[in-house]
C-alpha cells in the first residue's frame, strides 16, 4: 500500500503465557464479514455480487435500503449492498488473503474497545489470487473481523442469556497481540 518500508519490531508477548495456562482466555476468530456497498441496484450491484462470489466461493446476501433517498435515487427496500459472513477455517484463510492486500499492516486505530477491527480494500484485485474479469470491473469493500473468547456464547444463546463478565471481555491490546502472533501482522 505505502512505499515506505516498515521494520518489524520484536514483540514481547504479554498475554501468551496467560493463554497457555488458561485456554478459555485465548482469543479466536469468530467471524469475518465482507461488505460491498454499491449504493444502487441494477447491473453494477449484480457485478459486485459476482465479484464477491468469485473471491470467497460463498453466496453473498443482499442488504436493502432502509429509507428512500431521492438525491441518490435510492428507494426503500431496494438492494444496495451485498455481504458475506465467513467463520472457522475458511475465515482464517480468507483473512490471510485480505491482509496480503494490506501488506500485513493494520493501524492501531482500527481496533475497537471489544477487540474487533476493520479495514477497507480499495480494489479487489489487490487480494492474493483474486480473479480479474474486465467485464465485471473492480470493486472495493469493507472487511470487519470479529474476535472473541470461548464462553461468549453466553450472550447469544436463547436460554438463560447473560452478560459476559468484565474480566473475560477481550481488550484491544489482547486482540492486537493475538493478530500479531496468529497472522504475523505489524500494527502501527
C-alpha positions as a Markdown table, in Angstrom:
| # | Residue | x | y | z |
|---|---|---|---|---|
| 1 | Unk | 0.0 | 0.0 | 0.0 |
| 2 | Unk | 2.6 | 2.6 | 1.1 |
| 3 | Unk | 6.1 | 2.9 | -0.4 |
| 4 | Unk | 7.8 | 3.2 | 2.9 |
| 5 | Unk | 9.4 | 0.1 | 4.4 |
| 6 | Unk | 8.1 | -0.8 | 7.9 |
| 7 | Unk | 10.6 | -2.7 | 10.0 |
| 8 | Unk | 9.1 | -5.4 | 12.2 |
| 9 | Unk | 9.6 | -4.7 | 15.8 |
| 10 | Unk | 10.3 | -7.7 | 18.1 |
| 11 | Unk | 7.2 | -8.1 | 20.2 |
| 12 | Unk | 7.3 | -9.4 | 23.7 |
| 13 | Unk | 4.2 | -11.4 | 24.4 |
| 14 | Unk | 2.3 | -10.1 | 27.4 |
| 15 | Unk | -0.7 | -12.4 | 27.3 |
| 16 | Unk | 0.6 | -15.5 | 25.6 |
| 17 | Unk | 1.7 | -17.1 | 28.9 |
| 18 | Unk | -1.7 | -16.5 | 30.4 |
| 19 | Unk | -3.3 | -18.0 | 27.3 |
| 20 | Unk | -1.2 | -21.2 | 27.7 |
| 21 | Unk | -2.2 | -21.5 | 31.3 |
| 22 | Unk | -5.9 | -20.8 | 30.7 |
| 23 | Unk | -7.2 | -21.8 | 27.2 |
| 24 | Unk | -10.6 | -20.0 | 27.9 |
| 25 | Unk | -8.7 | -16.7 | 27.8 |
| 26 | Unk | -7.1 | -17.2 | 24.3 |
| 27 | Unk | -9.0 | -15.2 | 21.6 |
| 28 | Unk | -10.2 | -16.7 | 18.4 |
| 29 | Unk | -11.5 | -15.5 | 15.1 |
| 30 | Unk | -15.3 | -15.6 | 15.4 |
| 31 | Unk | -16.4 | -14.1 | 12.1 |
| 32 | Unk | -15.1 | -12.4 | 9.0 |
| 33 | Unk | -17.6 | -10.1 | 7.4 |
| 34 | Unk | -17.0 | -8.7 | 3.9 |
| 35 | Unk | -19.4 | -5.8 | 2.9 |
| 36 | Unk | -19.6 | -4.3 | -0.6 |
| 37 | Unk | -22.0 | -1.3 | -0.6 |
| 38 | Unk | -22.7 | -0.2 | -4.2 |
| 39 | Unk | -25.4 | 2.3 | -3.4 |
| 40 | Unk | -27.7 | 1.3 | -6.2 |
| 41 | Unk | -29.4 | -1.8 | -7.7 |
| 42 | Unk | -29.0 | -3.0 | -11.2 |
| 43 | Unk | -26.1 | -4.2 | -13.2 |
| 44 | Unk | -23.4 | -2.6 | -11.1 |
| 45 | Unk | -24.9 | -4.3 | -8.0 |
| 46 | Unk | -25.0 | -7.7 | -9.8 |
| 47 | Unk | -21.4 | -7.3 | -10.9 |
| 48 | Unk | -20.4 | -6.6 | -7.2 |
| 49 | Unk | -22.2 | -9.7 | -6.1 |
| 50 | Unk | -20.5 | -11.8 | -8.7 |
| 51 | Unk | -17.0 | -10.5 | -7.7 |
| 52 | Unk | -17.7 | -11.3 | -4.0 |
| 53 | Unk | -18.9 | -14.8 | -5.1 |
| 54 | Unk | -15.6 | -15.3 | -7.1 |
| 55 | Unk | -13.4 | -14.1 | -4.3 |
| 56 | Unk | -14.9 | -16.1 | -1.4 |
| 57 | Unk | -16.7 | -19.1 | -3.1 |
| 58 | Unk | -19.7 | -18.2 | -0.9 |
| 59 | Unk | -23.1 | -16.8 | -1.9 |
| 60 | Unk | -23.5 | -13.1 | -0.9 |
| 61 | Unk | -26.5 | -11.9 | 1.0 |
| 62 | Unk | -28.3 | -8.8 | -0.3 |
| 63 | Unk | -28.7 | -5.8 | 2.0 |
| 64 | Unk | -31.6 | -3.5 | 1.4 |
| 65 | Unk | -32.1 | 0.3 | 1.7 |
| 66 | Unk | -33.8 | 1.3 | 5.0 |
| 67 | Unk | -35.2 | 4.5 | 3.7 |
| 68 | Unk | -35.7 | 6.5 | 0.5 |
| 69 | Unk | -33.1 | 9.0 | -0.5 |
| 70 | Unk | -34.3 | 11.0 | -3.5 |
| 71 | Unk | -31.0 | 12.8 | -4.1 |
| 72 | Unk | -29.3 | 9.4 | -4.7 |
| 73 | Unk | -32.3 | 7.8 | -6.4 |
| 74 | Unk | -32.5 | 5.1 | -3.7 |
| 75 | Unk | -35.8 | 3.6 | -2.9 |
| 76 | Unk | -36.7 | 1.9 | 0.4 |
| 77 | Unk | -36.4 | -1.9 | 0.1 |
| 78 | Unk | -34.1 | -1.7 | -2.9 |
| 79 | Unk | -30.9 | -3.9 | -2.7 |
| 80 | Unk | -27.9 | -1.7 | -2.5 |
| 81 | Unk | -25.2 | -3.8 | -0.8 |
| 82 | Unk | -24.0 | -7.4 | -0.6 |
| 83 | Unk | -22.2 | -9.1 | 2.3 |
| 84 | Unk | -20.6 | -12.4 | 3.2 |
| 85 | Unk | -20.0 | -13.8 | 6.6 |
| 86 | Unk | -17.3 | -16.4 | 7.0 |
| 87 | Unk | -16.5 | -18.5 | 10.1 |
| 88 | Unk | -14.0 | -21.2 | 11.0 |
| 89 | Unk | -11.0 | -22.3 | 9.0 |
| 90 | Unk | -12.2 | -20.7 | 5.7 |
| 91 | Unk | -12.4 | -17.3 | 7.5 |
| 92 | Unk | -8.7 | -17.7 | 8.6 |
| 93 | Unk | -7.6 | -18.5 | 5.1 |
| 94 | Unk | -9.6 | -15.6 | 3.6 |
| 95 | Unk | -8.3 | -13.2 | 6.3 |
| 96 | Unk | -4.7 | -14.1 | 5.3 |
| 97 | Unk | -5.6 | -13.3 | 1.7 |
| 98 | Unk | -7.2 | -10.0 | 2.6 |
| 99 | Unk | -4.2 | -9.0 | 4.9 |
| 100 | Unk | -1.9 | -9.6 | 1.9 |
| 101 | Unk | -3.6 | -6.6 | 0.2 |
| 102 | Unk | -2.7 | -4.5 | 3.2 |
| 103 | Unk | 0.9 | -5.8 | 3.3 |
| 104 | Unk | 0.1 | -7.3 | 6.7 |
| 105 | Unk | 0.0 | -3.9 | 8.3 |
| 106 | Unk | -3.0 | -2.7 | 10.4 |
| 107 | Unk | -3.4 | 0.6 | 12.2 |
| 108 | Unk | -3.9 | 0.6 | 15.9 |
| 109 | Unk | -6.8 | 2.9 | 15.5 |
| 110 | Unk | -8.7 | 0.2 | 13.5 |
| 111 | Unk | -9.3 | -1.7 | 16.8 |
| 112 | Unk | -12.4 | -1.0 | 18.8 |
| 113 | Unk | -12.9 | -1.5 | 22.6 |
| 114 | Unk | -14.1 | -5.1 | 22.2 |
| 115 | Unk | -11.0 | -6.1 | 20.3 |
| 116 | Unk | -12.7 | -6.3 | 16.9 |
| 117 | Unk | -11.1 | -4.5 | 13.9 |
| 118 | Unk | -11.9 | -3.3 | 10.4 |
| 119 | Unk | -10.2 | -2.2 | 7.3 |
| 120 | Unk | -11.1 | -1.4 | 3.7 |
| 121 | Unk | -9.9 | -2.8 | 0.4 |
| 122 | Unk | -9.9 | -0.2 | -2.4 |
| 123 | Unk | -9.8 | -2.7 | -5.3 |
| 124 | Unk | -10.4 | -6.4 | -5.1 |
| 125 | Unk | -7.5 | -7.1 | -7.5 |
| 126 | Unk | -5.1 | -6.3 | -4.6 |
| 127 | Unk | -6.2 | -9.5 | -2.9 |
| 128 | Unk | -3.9 | -12.6 | -3.3 |
| 129 | Unk | -5.2 | -14.9 | -6.1 |
| 130 | Unk | -8.1 | -12.6 | -6.9 |
| 131 | Unk | -9.6 | -13.2 | -10.3 |
| 132 | Unk | -10.0 | -10.2 | -12.6 |
| 133 | Unk | -12.6 | -10.1 | -15.3 |
| 134 | Unk | -12.7 | -6.9 | -17.4 |
| 135 | Unk | -16.4 | -7.3 | -17.9 |
| 136 | Unk | -17.0 | -7.2 | -14.2 |
| 137 | Unk | -14.5 | -4.4 | -13.4 |
| 138 | Unk | -13.2 | -3.8 | -9.9 |
| 139 | Unk | -14.9 | -3.1 | -6.5 |
| 140 | Unk | -13.9 | -2.0 | -3.1 |
| 141 | Unk | -15.3 | -3.3 | 0.2 |
| 142 | Unk | -15.1 | -3.2 | 3.9 |
| 143 | Unk | -13.7 | -6.1 | 6.0 |
| 144 | Unk | -14.8 | -6.5 | 9.6 |
| 145 | Unk | -13.0 | -9.0 | 11.8 |
| 146 | Unk | -14.8 | -10.2 | 14.9 |
| 147 | Unk | -12.7 | -11.7 | 17.7 |
| 148 | Unk | -14.0 | -13.4 | 20.8 |
| 149 | Unk | -13.0 | -15.8 | 23.6 |
| 150 | Unk | -14.5 | -19.2 | 24.3 |
| 151 | Unk | -17.6 | -18.6 | 26.5 |
| 152 | Unk | -19.0 | -15.7 | 24.5 |
| 153 | Unk | -21.9 | -18.0 | 23.7 |
| 154 | Unk | -23.5 | -16.9 | 27.0 |
| 155 | Unk | -24.6 | -13.6 | 25.4 |
| 156 | Unk | -26.0 | -15.1 | 22.2 |
| 157 | Unk | -27.8 | -18.3 | 23.4 |
| 158 | Unk | -31.6 | -18.3 | 23.7 |
| 159 | Unk | -32.0 | -20.0 | 27.0 |
| 160 | Unk | -30.6 | -18.2 | 30.1 |
| 161 | Unk | -28.8 | -15.5 | 28.2 |
| 162 | Unk | -26.5 | -13.4 | 30.4 |
| 163 | Unk | -23.7 | -10.9 | 30.2 |
| 164 | Unk | -20.0 | -11.6 | 29.8 |
| 165 | Unk | -18.1 | -10.6 | 33.0 |
| 166 | Unk | -15.7 | -7.6 | 32.5 |
| 167 | Unk | -12.7 | -9.7 | 33.4 |
| 168 | Unk | -13.5 | -12.1 | 30.5 |
| 169 | Unk | -14.0 | -9.4 | 27.9 |
| 170 | Unk | -11.4 | -9.1 | 25.2 |
| 171 | Unk | -9.3 | -5.9 | 25.3 |
| 172 | Unk | -7.8 | -4.1 | 22.2 |
| 173 | Unk | -4.3 | -4.9 | 23.5 |
| 174 | Unk | -5.0 | -8.6 | 23.7 |
| 175 | Unk | -6.6 | -8.6 | 20.2 |
| 176 | Unk | -3.6 | -6.8 | 18.8 |
| 177 | Unk | -1.2 | -9.4 | 20.3 |
| 178 | Unk | -3.4 | -12.3 | 19.0 |
| 179 | Unk | -3.4 | -10.8 | 15.5 |
| 180 | Unk | 0.4 | -10.3 | 15.7 |
| 181 | Unk | 1.1 | -13.9 | 16.8 |
| 182 | Unk | -1.6 | -15.7 | 14.7 |
| 183 | Unk | -1.4 | -13.8 | 11.4 |
| 184 | Unk | 2.1 | -12.2 | 11.6 |
| 185 | Unk | 0.7 | -8.7 | 11.3 |
| 186 | Unk | 2.5 | -5.5 | 12.1 |
| 187 | Unk | 0.4 | -2.9 | 14.0 |
| 188 | Unk | 1.2 | 0.8 | 13.6 |
